[in-house]
Amino acid sequence: MVNLGKLTKKAKDLADKHGDKIASAVDKVTDKVDEKTKGKYKDKLAKVDDAASKLDKSAKGTQP
């Protein structure tokens, strides 16, 4: 059986370590999707970008 506590901790650790890379990749993907859908889902994609940008601690100056 899968231990969800350990899995959650691992996911949080990875997001803390690589949040900047995750945010960058999500930004690129949402831009491409927005381009391909000609803005049809712009508001939904903006929410995804906002959520992903919260993972990027380096932009807030919390990492050296």
PDBQT receptor file of N, H, CA, C and O in Angstrom, charges set to zero:
ATOM      1  N   MET A   1       0.837  -1.182   0.000  1.00  0.00    +0.000 N 
ATOM      2  CA  MET A   1       0.000   0.000   0.000  1.00  0.00    +0.000 C 
ATOM      3  C   MET A   1       0.887   1.251   0.000  1.00  0.00    +0.000 C 
ATOM      4  O   MET A   1       1.950   1.257   0.620  1.00  0.00    +0.000 OA
ATOM      5  N   VAL A   2       0.463   2.277  -0.674  1.00  0.00    +0.000 N 
ATOM      6  H   VAL A   2      -0.401   2.272  -1.177  1.00  0.00    +0.000 HD
ATOM      7  CA  VAL A   2       1.215   3.516  -0.807  1.00  0.00    +0.000 C 
ATOM      8  C   VAL A   2       1.013   4.379   0.433  1.00  0.00    +0.000 C 
ATOM      9  O   VAL A   2      -0.115   4.576   0.887  1.00  0.00    +0.000 OA
ATOM     10  N   ASN A   3       2.107   4.888   0.972  1.00  0.00    +0.000 N 
ATOM     11  H   ASN A   3       3.023   4.728   0.604  1.00  0.00    +0.000 HD
ATOM     12  CA  ASN A   3       2.044   5.791   2.114  1.00  0.00    +0.000 C 
ATOM     13  C   ASN A   3       1.902   7.218   1.569  1.00  0.00    +0.000 C 
ATOM     14  O   ASN A   3       2.868   7.800   1.077  1.00  0.00    +0.000 OA
ATOM     15  N   LEU A   4       0.697   7.768   1.664  1.00  0.00    +0.000 N 
ATOM     16  H   LEU A   4      -0.088   7.295   2.064  1.00  0.00    +0.000 HD
ATOM     17  CA  LEU A   4       0.434   9.094   1.091  1.00  0.00    +0.000 C 
ATOM     18  C   LEU A   4       1.192  10.194   1.813  1.00  0.00    +0.000 C 
ATOM     19  O   LEU A   4       1.533  11.208   1.205  1.00  0.00    +0.000 OA
ATOM     20  N   GLY A   5       1.459  10.014   3.089  1.00  0.00    +0.000 N 
ATOM     21  H   GLY A   5       1.181   9.191   3.584  1.00  0.00    +0.000 HD
ATOM     22  CA  GLY A   5       2.224  11.009   3.831  1.00  0.00    +0.000 C 
ATOM     23  C   GLY A   5       3.624  11.157   3.276  1.00  0.00    +0.000 C 
ATOM     24  O   GLY A   5       4.106  12.272   3.081  1.00  0.00    +0.000 OA
ATOM     25  N   LYS A   6       4.285  10.025   3.020  1.00  0.00    +0.000 N 
ATOM     26  H   LYS A   6       3.894   9.118   3.179  1.00  0.00    +0.000 HD
ATOM     27  CA  LYS A   6       5.640  10.068   2.457  1.00  0.00    +0.000 C 
ATOM     28  C   LYS A   6       5.625  10.633   1.043  1.00  0.00    +0.000 C 
ATOM     29  O   LYS A   6       6.512  11.397   0.662  1.00  0.00    +0.000 OA
ATOM     30  N   LEU A   7       4.619  10.255   0.273  1.00  0.00    +0.000 N 
ATOM     31  H   LEU A   7       3.899   9.634   0.583  1.00  0.00    +0.000 HD
ATOM     32  CA  LEU A   7       4.506  10.733  -1.099  1.00  0.00    +0.000 C 
ATOM     33  C   LEU A   7       4.286  12.253  -1.129  1.00  0.00    +0.000 C 
ATOM     34  O   LEU A   7       4.873  12.956  -1.953  1.00  0.00    +0.000 OA
ATOM     35  N   THR A   8       3.447  12.743  -0.235  1.00  0.00    +0.000 N 
ATOM     36  H   THR A   8       2.970  12.172   0.434  1.00  0.00    +0.000 HD
ATOM     37  CA  THR A   8       3.183  14.178  -0.149  1.00  0.00    +0.000 C 
ATOM     38  C   THR A   8       4.437  14.934   0.251  1.00  0.00    +0.000 C 
ATOM     39  O   THR A   8       4.749  15.978  -0.323  1.00  0.00    +0.000 OA
ATOM     40  N   LYS A   9       5.159  14.407   1.239  1.00  0.00    +0.000 N 
ATOM     41  H   LYS A   9       4.905  13.559   1.705  1.00  0.00    +0.000 HD
ATOM     42  CA  LYS A   9       6.393  15.049   1.681  1.00  0.00    +0.000 C 
ATOM     43  C   LYS A   9       7.413  15.103   0.545  1.00  0.00    +0.000 C 
ATOM     44  O   LYS A   9       8.074  16.122   0.344  1.00  0.00    +0.000 OA
ATOM     45  N   LYS A  10       7.534  14.017  -0.185  1.00  0.00    +0.000 N 
ATOM     46  H   LYS A  10       6.998  13.189  -0.022  1.00  0.00    +0.000 HD
ATOM     47  CA  LYS A  10       8.476  13.967  -1.302  1.00  0.00    +0.000 C 
ATOM     48  C   LYS A  10       8.103  15.018  -2.367  1.00  0.00    +0.000 C 
ATOM     49  O   LYS A  10       8.977  15.711  -2.887  1.00  0.00    +0.000 OA
ATOM     50  N   ALA A  11       6.813  15.129  -2.685  1.00  0.00    +0.000 N 
ATOM     51  H   ALA A  11       6.103  14.566  -2.263  1.00  0.00    +0.000 HD
ATOM     52  CA  ALA A  11       6.357  16.106  -3.678  1.00  0.00    +0.000 C 
ATOM     53  C   ALA A  11       6.646  17.531  -3.208  1.00  0.00    +0.000 C 
ATOM     54  O   ALA A  11       7.073  18.371  -4.000  1.00  0.00    +0.000 OA
ATOM     55  N   LYS A  12       6.416  17.806  -1.920  1.00  0.00    +0.000 N 
ATOM     56  H   LYS A  12       6.070  17.124  -1.276  1.00  0.00    +0.000 HD
ATOM     57  CA  LYS A  12       6.694  19.139  -1.389  1.00  0.00    +0.000 C 
ATOM     58  C   LYS A  12       8.187  19.442  -1.423  1.00  0.00    +0.000 C 
ATOM     59  O   LYS A  12       8.591  20.557  -1.756  1.00  0.00    +0.000 OA
ATOM     60  N   ASP A  13       9.007  18.449  -1.078  1.00  0.00    +0.000 N 
ATOM     61  H   ASP A  13       8.678  17.544  -0.808  1.00  0.00    +0.000 HD
ATOM     62  CA  ASP A  13      10.455  18.633  -1.121  1.00  0.00    +0.000 C 
ATOM     63  C   ASP A  13      10.928  18.951  -2.542  1.00  0.00    +0.000 C 
ATOM     64  O   ASP A  13      11.747  19.847  -2.748  1.00  0.00    +0.000 OA
ATOM     65  N   LEU A  14      10.409  18.215  -3.505  1.00  0.00    +0.000 N 
ATOM     66  H   LEU A  14       9.744  17.487  -3.338  1.00  0.00    +0.000 HD
ATOM     67  CA  LEU A  14      10.789  18.458  -4.899  1.00  0.00    +0.000 C 
ATOM     68  C   LEU A  14      10.335  19.840  -5.366  1.00  0.00    +0.000 C 
ATOM     69  O   LEU A  14      11.071  20.532  -6.071  1.00  0.00    +0.000 OA
ATOM     70  N   ALA A  15       9.134  20.238  -4.978  1.00  0.00    +0.000 N 
ATOM     71  H   ALA A  15       8.537  19.677  -4.406  1.00  0.00    +0.000 HD
ATOM     72  CA  ALA A  15       8.630  21.561  -5.355  1.00  0.00    +0.000 C 
ATOM     73  C   ALA A  15       9.473  22.659  -4.718  1.00  0.00    +0.000 C 
ATOM     74  O   ALA A  15       9.726  23.689  -5.343  1.00  0.00    +0.000 OA
ATOM     75  N   ASP A  16       9.913  22.446  -3.471  1.00  0.00    +0.000 N 
ATOM     76  H   ASP A  16       9.708  21.610  -2.963  1.00  0.00    +0.000 HD
ATOM     77  CA  ASP A  16      10.769  23.432  -2.810  1.00  0.00    +0.000 C 
ATOM     78  C   ASP A  16      12.116  23.550  -3.503  1.00  0.00    +0.000 C 
ATOM     79  O   ASP A  16      12.639  24.652  -3.673  1.00  0.00    +0.000 OA
ATOM     80  N   LYS A  17      12.670  22.426  -3.899  1.00  0.00    +0.000 N 
ATOM     81  H   LYS A  17      12.245  21.532  -3.761  1.00  0.00    +0.000 HD
ATOM     82  CA  LYS A  17      13.994  22.432  -4.532  1.00  0.00    +0.000 C 
ATOM     83  C   LYS A  17      13.962  22.924  -5.972  1.00  0.00    +0.000 C 
ATOM     84  O   LYS A  17      14.897  23.589  -6.418  1.00  0.00    +0.000 OA
ATOM     85  N   HIS A  18      12.903  22.606  -6.701  1.00  0.00    +0.000 N 
ATOM     86  H   HIS A  18      12.143  22.065  -6.338  1.00  0.00    +0.000 HD
ATOM     87  CA  HIS A  18      12.869  22.861  -8.138  1.00  0.00    +0.000 C 
ATOM     88  C   HIS A  18      11.666  23.716  -8.566  1.00  0.00    +0.000 C 
ATOM     89  O   HIS A  18      11.226  23.640  -9.713  1.00  0.00    +0.000 OA
ATOM     90  N   GLY A  19      11.148  24.512  -7.659  1.00  0.00    +0.000 N 
ATOM     91  H   GLY A  19      11.505  24.574  -6.727  1.00  0.00    +0.000 HD
ATOM     92  CA  GLY A  19       9.986  25.343  -7.969  1.00  0.00    +0.000 C 
ATOM     93  C   GLY A  19      10.204  26.291  -9.121  1.00  0.00    +0.000 C 
ATOM     94  O   GLY A  19       9.294  26.545  -9.910  1.00  0.00    +0.000 OA
ATOM     95  N   ASP A  20      11.420  26.819  -9.220  1.00  0.00    +0.000 N 
ATOM     96  H   ASP A  20      12.160  26.613  -8.580  1.00  0.00    +0.000 HD
ATOM     97  CA  ASP A  20      11.715  27.750 -10.308  1.00  0.00    +0.000 C 
ATOM     98  C   ASP A  20      11.637  27.062 -11.661  1.00  0.00    +0.000 C 
ATOM     99  O   ASP A  20      11.137  27.637 -12.628  1.00  0.00    +0.000 OA
ATOM    100  N   LYS A  21      12.127  25.840 -11.728  1.00  0.00    +0.000 N 
ATOM    101  H   LYS A  21      12.533  25.373 -10.942  1.00  0.00    +0.000 HD
ATOM    102  CA  LYS A  21      12.089  25.086 -12.988  1.00  0.00    +0.000 C 
ATOM    103  C   LYS A  21      10.660  24.681 -13.336  1.00  0.00    +0.000 C 
ATOM    104  O   LYS A  21      10.257  24.716 -14.499  1.00  0.00    +0.000 OA
ATOM    105  N   ILE A  22       9.903  24.299 -12.315  1.00  0.00    +0.000 N 
ATOM    106  H   ILE A  22      10.230  24.271 -11.370  1.00  0.00    +0.000 HD
ATOM    107  CA  ILE A  22       8.503  23.922 -12.530  1.00  0.00    +0.000 C 
ATOM    108  C   ILE A  22       7.718  25.125 -13.042  1.00  0.00    +0.000 C 
ATOM    109  O   ILE A  22       6.972  25.014 -14.015  1.00  0.00    +0.000 OA
ATOM    110  N   ALA A  23       7.886  26.271 -12.390  1.00  0.00    +0.000 N 
ATOM    111  H   ALA A  23       8.492  26.361 -11.600  1.00  0.00    +0.000 HD
ATOM    112  CA  ALA A  23       7.163  27.484 -12.792  1.00  0.00    +0.000 C 
ATOM    113  C   ALA A  23       7.517  27.887 -14.218  1.00  0.00    +0.000 C 
ATOM    114  O   ALA A  23       6.647  28.284 -14.993  1.00  0.00    +0.000 OA
ATOM    115  N   SER A  24       8.789  27.784 -14.556  1.00  0.00    +0.000 N 
ATOM    116  H   SER A  24       9.496  27.462 -13.926  1.00  0.00    +0.000 HD
ATOM    117  CA  SER A  24       9.225  28.136 -15.905  1.00  0.00    +0.000 C 
ATOM    118  C   SER A  24       8.609  27.205 -16.948  1.00  0.00    +0.000 C 
ATOM    119  O   SER A  24       8.140  27.654 -17.993  1.00  0.00    +0.000 OA
ATOM    120  N   ALA A  25       8.616  25.916 -16.657  1.00  0.00    +0.000 N 
ATOM    121  H   ALA A  25       8.997  25.550 -15.808  1.00  0.00    +0.000 HD
ATOM    122  CA  ALA A  25       8.053  24.946 -17.602  1.00  0.00    +0.000 C 
ATOM    123  C   ALA A  25       6.551  25.144 -17.765  1.00  0.00    +0.000 C 
ATOM    124  O   ALA A  25       6.030  25.085 -18.878  1.00  0.00    +0.000 OA
ATOM    125  N   VAL A  26       5.863  25.378 -16.662  1.00  0.00    +0.000 N 
ATOM    126  H   VAL A  26       6.286  25.426 -15.758  1.00  0.00    +0.000 HD
ATOM    127  CA  VAL A  26       4.411  25.604 -16.732  1.00  0.00    +0.000 C 
ATOM    128  C   VAL A  26       4.118  26.855 -17.539  1.00  0.00    +0.000 C 
ATOM    129  O   VAL A  26       3.175  26.873 -18.329  1.00  0.00    +0.000 OA
ATOM    130  N   ASP A  27       4.911  27.904 -17.352  1.00  0.00    +0.000 N 
ATOM    131  H   ASP A  27       5.678  27.890 -16.710  1.00  0.00    +0.000 HD
ATOM    132  CA  ASP A  27       4.725  29.144 -18.107  1.00  0.00    +0.000 C 
ATOM    133  C   ASP A  27       4.867  28.906 -19.609  1.00  0.00    +0.000 C 
ATOM    134  O   ASP A  27       4.064  29.400 -20.401  1.00  0.00    +0.000 OA
ATOM    135  N   LYS A  28       5.881  28.156 -19.990  1.00  0.00    +0.000 N 
ATOM    136  H   LYS A  28       6.534  27.755 -19.347  1.00  0.00    +0.000 HD
ATOM    137  CA  LYS A  28       6.096  27.853 -21.413  1.00  0.00    +0.000 C 
ATOM    138  C   LYS A  28       4.941  27.037 -21.986  1.00  0.00    +0.000 C 
ATOM    139  O   LYS A  28       4.474  27.300 -23.095  1.00  0.00    +0.000 OA
ATOM    140  N   VAL A  29       4.489  26.056 -21.230  1.00  0.00    +0.000 N 
ATOM    141  H   VAL A  29       4.868  25.843 -20.330  1.00  0.00    +0.000 HD
ATOM    142  CA  VAL A  29       3.397  25.198 -21.708  1.00  0.00    +0.000 C 
ATOM    143  C   VAL A  29       2.099  25.983 -21.832  1.00  0.00    +0.000 C 
ATOM    144  O   VAL A  29       1.394  25.866 -22.835  1.00  0.00    +0.000 OA
ATOM    145  N   THR A  30       1.779  26.785 -20.815  1.00  0.00    +0.000 N 
ATOM    146  H   THR A  30       2.351  26.881 -20.000  1.00  0.00    +0.000 HD
ATOM    147  CA  THR A  30       0.527  27.544 -20.889  1.00  0.00    +0.000 C 
ATOM    148  C   THR A  30       0.564  28.577 -22.012  1.00  0.00    +0.000 C 
ATOM    149  O   THR A  30      -0.459  28.843 -22.643  1.00  0.00    +0.000 OA
ATOM    150  N   ASP A  31       1.739  29.162 -22.266  1.00  0.00    +0.000 N 
ATOM    151  H   ASP A  31       2.570  28.946 -21.753  1.00  0.00    +0.000 HD
ATOM    152  CA  ASP A  31       1.856  30.089 -23.394  1.00  0.00    +0.000 C 
ATOM    153  C   ASP A  31       1.576  29.378 -24.715  1.00  0.00    +0.000 C 
ATOM    154  O   ASP A  31       0.881  29.910 -25.580  1.00  0.00    +0.000 OA
ATOM    155  N   LYS A  32       2.116  28.184 -24.861  1.00  0.00    +0.000 N 
ATOM    156  H   LYS A  32       2.681  27.752 -24.158  1.00  0.00    +0.000 HD
ATOM    157  CA  LYS A  32       1.926  27.413 -26.088  1.00  0.00    +0.000 C 
ATOM    158  C   LYS A  32       0.450  27.008 -26.252  1.00  0.00    +0.000 C 
ATOM    159  O   LYS A  32      -0.114  27.103 -27.342  1.00  0.00    +0.000 OA
ATOM    160  N   VAL A  33      -0.156  26.560 -25.153  1.00  0.00    +0.000 N 
ATOM    161  H   VAL A  33       0.302  26.484 -24.268  1.00  0.00    +0.000 HD
ATOM    162  CA  VAL A  33      -1.571  26.180 -25.209  1.00  0.00    +0.000 C 
ATOM    163  C   VAL A  33      -2.422  27.391 -25.562  1.00  0.00    +0.000 C 
ATOM    164  O   VAL A  33      -3.349  27.286 -26.366  1.00  0.00    +0.000 OA
ATOM    165  N   ASP A  34      -2.114  28.539 -24.967  1.00  0.00    +0.000 N 
ATOM    166  H   ASP A  34      -1.361  28.624 -24.314  1.00  0.00    +0.000 HD
ATOM    167  CA  ASP A  34      -2.860  29.759 -25.265  1.00  0.00    +0.000 C 
ATOM    168  C   ASP A  34      -2.728  30.132 -26.739  1.00  0.00    +0.000 C 
ATOM    169  O   ASP A  34      -3.694  30.547 -27.379  1.00  0.00    +0.000 OA
ATOM    170  N   GLU A  35      -1.532  29.979 -27.253  1.00  0.00    +0.000 N 
ATOM    171  H   GLU A  35      -0.748  29.641 -26.733  1.00  0.00    +0.000 HD
ATOM    172  CA  GLU A  35      -1.297  30.266 -28.674  1.00  0.00    +0.000 C 
ATOM    173  C   GLU A  35      -2.109  29.320 -29.561  1.00  0.00    +0.000 C 
ATOM    174  O   GLU A  35      -2.762  29.757 -30.508  1.00  0.00    +0.000 OA
ATOM    175  N   LYS A  36      -2.064  28.035 -29.252  1.00  0.00    +0.000 N 
ATOM    176  H   LYS A  36      -1.533  27.680 -28.482  1.00  0.00    +0.000 HD
ATOM    177  CA  LYS A  36      -2.759  27.036 -30.077  1.00  0.00    +0.000 C 
ATOM    178  C   LYS A  36      -4.273  27.158 -29.996  1.00  0.00    +0.000 C 
ATOM    179  O   LYS A  36      -4.970  26.883 -30.972  1.00  0.00    +0.000 OA
ATOM    180  N   THR A  37      -4.790  27.571 -28.832  1.00  0.00    +0.000 N 
ATOM    181  H   THR A  37      -4.223  27.794 -28.039  1.00  0.00    +0.000 HD
ATOM    182  CA  THR A  37      -6.247  27.689 -28.669  1.00  0.00    +0.000 C 
ATOM    183  C   THR A  37      -6.742  29.095 -28.962  1.00  0.00    +0.000 C 
ATOM    184  O   THR A  37      -7.922  29.399 -28.794  1.00  0.00    +0.000 OA
ATOM    185  N   LYS A  38      -5.818  29.954 -29.406  1.00  0.00    +0.000 N 
ATOM    186  H   LYS A  38      -4.859  29.707 -29.542  1.00  0.00    +0.000 HD
ATOM    187  CA  LYS A  38      -6.142  31.335 -29.785  1.00  0.00    +0.000 C 
ATOM    188  C   LYS A  38      -6.848  32.099 -28.664  1.00  0.00    +0.000 C 
ATOM    189  O   LYS A  38      -7.796  32.847 -28.903  1.00  0.00    +0.000 OA
ATOM    190  N   GLY A  39      -6.361  31.894 -27.425  1.00  0.00    +0.000 N 
ATOM    191  H   GLY A  39      -5.590  31.287 -27.231  1.00  0.00    +0.000 HD
ATOM    192  CA  GLY A  39      -6.866  32.651 -26.287  1.00  0.00    +0.000 C 
ATOM    193  C   GLY A  39      -8.152  32.139 -25.682  1.00  0.00    +0.000 C 
ATOM    194  O   GLY A  39      -8.693  32.768 -24.773  1.00  0.00    +0.000 OA
ATOM    195  N   LYS A  40      -8.651  31.030 -26.154  1.00  0.00    +0.000 N 
ATOM    196  H   LYS A  40      -8.211  30.519 -26.893  1.00  0.00    +0.000 HD
ATOM    197  CA  LYS A  40      -9.940  30.513 -25.688  1.00  0.00    +0.000 C 
ATOM    198  C   LYS A  40      -9.937  30.221 -24.182  1.00  0.00    +0.000 C 
ATOM    199  O   LYS A  40     -10.957  30.397 -23.516  1.00  0.00    +0.000 OA
ATOM    200  N   TYR A  41      -8.809  29.782 -23.652  1.00  0.00    +0.000 N 
ATOM    201  H   TYR A  41      -7.980  29.639 -24.194  1.00  0.00    +0.000 HD
ATOM    202  CA  TYR A  41      -8.723  29.399 -22.241  1.00  0.00    +0.000 C 
ATOM    203  C   TYR A  41      -7.774  30.311 -21.463  1.00  0.00    +0.000 C 
ATOM    204  O   TYR A  41      -7.189  29.901 -20.460  1.00  0.00    +0.000 OA
ATOM    205  N   LYS A  42      -7.632  31.531 -21.927  1.00  0.00    +0.000 N 
ATOM    206  H   LYS A  42      -8.107  31.864 -22.741  1.00  0.00    +0.000 HD
ATOM    207  CA  LYS A  42      -6.671  32.472 -21.346  1.00  0.00    +0.000 C 
ATOM    208  C   LYS A  42      -6.868  32.647 -19.837  1.00  0.00    +0.000 C 
ATOM    209  O   LYS A  42      -5.888  32.649 -19.092  1.00  0.00    +0.000 OA
ATOM    210  N   ASP A  43      -8.104  32.793 -19.374  1.00  0.00    +0.000 N 
ATOM    211  H   ASP A  43      -8.900  32.791 -19.979  1.00  0.00    +0.000 HD
ATOM    212  CA  ASP A  43      -8.355  33.004 -17.949  1.00  0.00    +0.000 C 
ATOM    213  C   ASP A  43      -7.981  31.777 -17.112  1.00  0.00    +0.000 C 
ATOM    214  O   ASP A  43      -7.434  31.917 -16.018  1.00  0.00    +0.000 OA
ATOM    215  N   LYS A  44      -8.265  30.611 -17.610  1.00  0.00    +0.000 N 
ATOM    216  H   LYS A  44      -8.710  30.498 -18.498  1.00  0.00    +0.000 HD
ATOM    217  CA  LYS A  44      -7.918  29.382 -16.893  1.00  0.00    +0.000 C 
ATOM    218  C   LYS A  44      -6.414  29.165 -16.872  1.00  0.00    +0.000 C 
ATOM    219  O   LYS A  44      -5.859  28.741 -15.858  1.00  0.00    +0.000 OA
ATOM    220  N   LEU A  45      -5.754  29.453 -17.984  1.00  0.00    +0.000 N 
ATOM    221  H   LEU A  45      -6.204  29.797 -18.807  1.00  0.00    +0.000 HD
ATOM    222  CA  LEU A  45      -4.304  29.304 -18.066  1.00  0.00    +0.000 C 
ATOM    223  C   LEU A  45      -3.600  30.315 -17.164  1.00  0.00    +0.000 C 
ATOM    224  O   LEU A  45      -2.543  30.018 -16.607  1.00  0.00    +0.000 OA
ATOM    225  N   ALA A  46      -4.171  31.492 -17.018  1.00  0.00    +0.000 N 
ATOM    226  H   ALA A  46      -5.029  31.733 -17.470  1.00  0.00    +0.000 HD
ATOM    227  CA  ALA A  46      -3.586  32.496 -16.131  1.00  0.00    +0.000 C 
ATOM    228  C   ALA A  46      -3.614  32.009 -14.686  1.00  0.00    +0.000 C 
ATOM    229  O   ALA A  46      -2.673  32.253 -13.931  1.00  0.00    +0.000 OA
ATOM    230  N   LYS A  47      -4.676  31.330 -14.299  1.00  0.00    +0.000 N 
ATOM    231  H   LYS A  47      -5.441  31.132 -14.912  1.00  0.00    +0.000 HD
ATOM    232  CA  LYS A  47      -4.770  30.772 -12.947  1.00  0.00    +0.000 C 
ATOM    233  C   LYS A  47      -3.706  29.699 -12.729  1.00  0.00    +0.000 C 
ATOM    234  O   LYS A  47      -3.104  29.625 -11.658  1.00  0.00    +0.000 OA
ATOM    235  N   VAL A  48      -3.480  28.879 -13.733  1.00  0.00    +0.000 N 
ATOM    236  H   VAL A  48      -3.969  28.939 -14.603  1.00  0.00    +0.000 HD
ATOM    237  CA  VAL A  48      -2.447  27.842 -13.644  1.00  0.00    +0.000 C 
ATOM    238  C   VAL A  48      -1.076  28.501 -13.513  1.00  0.00    +0.000 C 
ATOM    239  O   VAL A  48      -0.261  28.076 -12.694  1.00  0.00    +0.000 OA
ATOM    240  N   ASP A  49      -0.818  29.525 -14.305  1.00  0.00    +0.000 N 
ATOM    241  H   ASP A  49      -1.479  29.870 -14.971  1.00  0.00    +0.000 HD
ATOM    242  CA  ASP A  49       0.457  30.253 -14.225  1.00  0.00    +0.000 C 
ATOM    243  C   ASP A  49       0.653  30.872 -12.845  1.00  0.00    +0.000 C 
ATOM    244  O   ASP A  49       1.746  30.809 -12.283  1.00  0.00    +0.000 OA
ATOM    245  N   ASP A  50      -0.400  31.466 -12.302  1.00  0.00    +0.000 N 
ATOM    246  H   ASP A  50      -1.288  31.517 -12.758  1.00  0.00    +0.000 HD
ATOM    247  CA  ASP A  50      -0.310  32.080 -10.978  1.00  0.00    +0.000 C 
ATOM    248  C   ASP A  50       0.024  31.042  -9.907  1.00  0.00    +0.000 C 
ATOM    249  O   ASP A  50       0.867  31.278  -9.042  1.00  0.00    +0.000 OA
ATOM    250  N   ALA A  51      -0.641  29.901  -9.976  1.00  0.00    +0.000 N 
ATOM    251  H   ALA A  51      -1.326  29.709 -10.679  1.00  0.00    +0.000 HD
ATOM    252  CA  ALA A  51      -0.384  28.842  -8.997  1.00  0.00    +0.000 C 
ATOM    253  C   ALA A  51       1.048  28.328  -9.112  1.00  0.00    +0.000 C 
ATOM    254  O   ALA A  51       1.711  28.102  -8.100  1.00  0.00    +0.000 OA
ATOM    255  N   ALA A  52       1.521  28.144 -10.327  1.00  0.00    +0.000 N 
ATOM    256  H   ALA A  52       0.982  28.328 -11.149  1.00  0.00    +0.000 HD
ATOM    257  CA  ALA A  52       2.881  27.647 -10.531  1.00  0.00    +0.000 C 
ATOM    258  C   ALA A  52       3.915  28.681 -10.110  1.00  0.00    +0.000 C 
ATOM    259  O   ALA A  52       4.976  28.318  -9.602  1.00  0.00    +0.000 OA
ATOM    260  N   SER A  53       3.627  29.951 -10.310  1.00  0.00    +0.000 N 
ATOM    261  H   SER A  53       2.765  30.246 -10.722  1.00  0.00    +0.000 HD
ATOM    262  CA  SER A  53       4.595  30.984  -9.940  1.00  0.00    +0.000 C 
ATOM    263  C   SER A  53       4.806  31.045  -8.438  1.00  0.00    +0.000 C 
ATOM    264  O   SER A  53       5.848  31.516  -7.981  1.00  0.00    +0.000 OA
ATOM    265  N   LYS A  54       3.843  30.579  -7.665  1.00  0.00    +0.000 N 
ATOM    266  H   LYS A  54       2.997  30.197  -8.035  1.00  0.00    +0.000 HD
ATOM    267  CA  LYS A  54       3.996  30.544  -6.207  1.00  0.00    +0.000 C 
ATOM    268  C   LYS A  54       5.050  29.528  -5.782  1.00  0.00    +0.000 C 
ATOM    269  O   LYS A  54       5.567  29.603  -4.667  1.00  0.00    +0.000 OA
ATOM    270  N   LEU A  55       5.371  28.587  -6.652  1.00  0.00    +0.000 N 
ATOM    271  H   LEU A  55       4.952  28.527  -7.557  1.00  0.00    +0.000 HD
ATOM    272  CA  LEU A  55       6.411  27.605  -6.350  1.00  0.00    +0.000 C 
ATOM    273  C   LEU A  55       7.807  28.188  -6.514  1.00  0.00    +0.000 C 
ATOM    274  O   LEU A  55       8.772  27.665  -5.955  1.00  0.00    +0.000 OA
ATOM    275  N   ASP A  56       7.916  29.263  -7.275  1.00  0.00    +0.000 N 
ATOM    276  H   ASP A  56       7.133  29.688  -7.728  1.00  0.00    +0.000 HD
ATOM    277  CA  ASP A  56       9.217  29.857  -7.585  1.00  0.00    +0.000 C 
ATOM    278  C   ASP A  56       9.636  30.796  -6.455  1.00  0.00    +0.000 C 
ATOM    279  O   ASP A  56       9.304  31.981  -6.465  1.00  0.00    +0.000 OA
ATOM    280  N   LYS A  57      10.355  30.264  -5.499  1.00  0.00    +0.000 N 
ATOM    281  H   LYS A  57      10.625  29.301  -5.490  1.00  0.00    +0.000 HD
ATOM    282  CA  LYS A  57      10.801  31.034  -4.347  1.00  0.00    +0.000 C 
ATOM    283  C   LYS A  57      11.947  31.974  -4.706  1.00  0.00    +0.000 C 
ATOM    284  O   LYS A  57      12.147  32.985  -4.032  1.00  0.00    +0.000 OA
ATOM    285  N   SER A  58      12.701  31.656  -5.756  1.00  0.00    +0.000 N 
ATOM    286  H   SER A  58      12.538  30.835  -6.303  1.00  0.00    +0.000 HD
ATOM    287  CA  SER A  58      13.846  32.490  -6.129  1.00  0.00    +0.000 C 
ATOM    288  C   SER A  58      13.391  33.866  -6.614  1.00  0.00    +0.000 C 
ATOM    289  O   SER A  58      14.124  34.842  -6.454  1.00  0.00    +0.000 OA
ATOM    290  N   ALA A  59      12.220  33.961  -7.193  1.00  0.00    +0.000 N 
ATOM    291  H   ALA A  59      11.625  33.168  -7.324  1.00  0.00    +0.000 HD
ATOM    292  CA  ALA A  59      11.725  35.240  -7.676  1.00  0.00    +0.000 C 
ATOM    293  C   ALA A  59      11.346  36.160  -6.516  1.00  0.00    +0.000 C 
ATOM    294  O   ALA A  59      11.285  37.379  -6.676  1.00  0.00    +0.000 OA
ATOM    295  N   LYS A  60      11.092  35.569  -5.350  1.00  0.00    +0.000 N 
ATOM    296  H   LYS A  60      11.141  34.579  -5.220  1.00  0.00    +0.000 HD
ATOM    297  CA  LYS A  60      10.704  36.365  -4.185  1.00  0.00    +0.000 C 
ATOM    298  C   LYS A  60      11.894  36.697  -3.302  1.00  0.00    +0.000 C 
ATOM    299  O   LYS A  60      11.745  37.377  -2.286  1.00  0.00    +0.000 OA
ATOM    300  N   GLY A  61      13.064  36.226  -3.678  1.00  0.00    +0.000 N 
ATOM    301  H   GLY A  61      13.184  35.673  -4.503  1.00  0.00    +0.000 HD
ATOM    302  CA  GLY A  61      14.255  36.533  -2.926  1.00  0.00    +0.000 C 
ATOM    303  C   GLY A  61      14.460  35.687  -1.682  1.00  0.00    +0.000 C 
ATOM    304  O   GLY A  61      15.235  36.062  -0.802  1.00  0.00    +0.000 OA
ATOM    305  N   THR A  62      13.775  34.546  -1.593  1.00  0.00    +0.000 N 
ATOM    306  H   THR A  62      13.146  34.241  -2.308  1.00  0.00    +0.000 HD
ATOM    307  CA  THR A  62      13.909  33.704  -0.409  1.00  0.00    +0.000 C 
ATOM    308  C   THR A  62      15.054  32.710  -0.535  1.00  0.00    +0.000 C 
ATOM    309  O   THR A  62      15.467  32.105   0.455  1.00  0.00    +0.000 OA
ATOM    310  N   GLN A  63      15.567  32.539  -1.753  1.00  0.00    +0.000 N 
ATOM    311  H   GLN A  63      15.231  33.030  -2.557  1.00  0.00    +0.000 HD
ATOM    312  CA  GLN A  63      16.707  31.664  -1.951  1.00  0.00    +0.000 C 
ATOM    313  C   GLN A  63      17.913  32.504  -2.324  1.00  0.00    +0.000 C 
ATOM    314  O   GLN A  63      17.765  33.562  -2.936  1.00  0.00    +0.000 OA
ATOM    315  N   PRO A  64      19.094  32.054  -1.966  1.00  0.00    +0.000 N 
ATOM    316  CA  PRO A  64      20.292  32.834  -2.332  1.00  0.00    +0.000 C 
ATOM    317  C   PRO A  64      20.515  32.877  -3.824  1.00  0.00    +0.000 C 
ATOM    318  O   PRO A  64      21.477  33.491  -4.287  1.00  0.00    +0.000 OA
TER     319      PRO A  64
